[in-house]
Amino acid sequence: MSTMTTLRHFMAAILVSAGLFLAPVSTYAAEDSAARDIHPAIAQADAQREKEAKRKRYLLLFPAAVIAITAGLIIITRRR
């Protein structure tokens, strides 16, 4: 009788551990990450980085505009 009880406990332990091993963890992690809010300092730093990236893009337009205007003026003055 004691061997049968031990075997039942062992089988129950195997089933529970296999169930926990195969349980999808990603759904619980996704719910947990959605529940957390972003810290205001991190949000502010992200916004600052986006502003700097936009500023760099605009700064790249100025040399291109200068080159285009210079080329246009050269073409216009040579035609006259």
N, C-alpha and C positions, 0 to 999 in steps of 0.2 A: 504494500500500500504506500509506503513511504517513497519507493522508487517511482511509482506512478505520479504522485504529487510533485515530486521534484521534476519529473519530465514535463508535467503540465506547466509548472512555473517557468521552466526553461523555454518551452515553446511560446508561452505568453511573452516572455522577455524578448525573444527573437522577433515575434510579430510586432511588438511595440517599437523596438529599435529599428526594424525595417521600415515601419510606417513613418517614423520620425526622419529617417534617412532619406526617404523618397518624397517627403513633404515639400511642396514648392515654397522656397524661401523668398523668391523674388517678389511675390505679391505682397508679402508682409513688409519687405524692405521698401517697396514702392509706396505703400500706404504710410509708412513711417516718414519717408522723406517728403511726401506731400504735406504731411501734418506740420512739419517744421517750417518756420519762416526764415527768410534770409535776414541776416543781421544787417542793421542799417548802415554800418560802416562798410560792409562788403558791397552793398547795393550802391553806395556813394562812390566807392572805388571803381566799380564796373561802369557807372555813368561817366566818371572822369576819363576812363580809358576810351570809351566810345567817343567822347568829345575830342580827345587827342587824335584818334584815328581819323575822324572827320576833318579836323584841322589839317592833318598831314596831307590828306587827299586834295584839299583846296590849295595848299601850298605847292603841290605839284602842278596845279593848273597854271600858276603864274608864269613859270619859265616857259611852258608850252605856249602860252598866249604871247609872251614877249617874242619868241621865235617866229610865231605866225605873223604877228604885226610887222616885225622887221622884214620877213620875207615878202610880205605884201607890199610894204613901202619900197623895197628894192625893185620889185617887178613893176610897180606903178611908175617910179621915177625913170626906169630904163626905157619904158615905152614912150615917154615924152621926149 
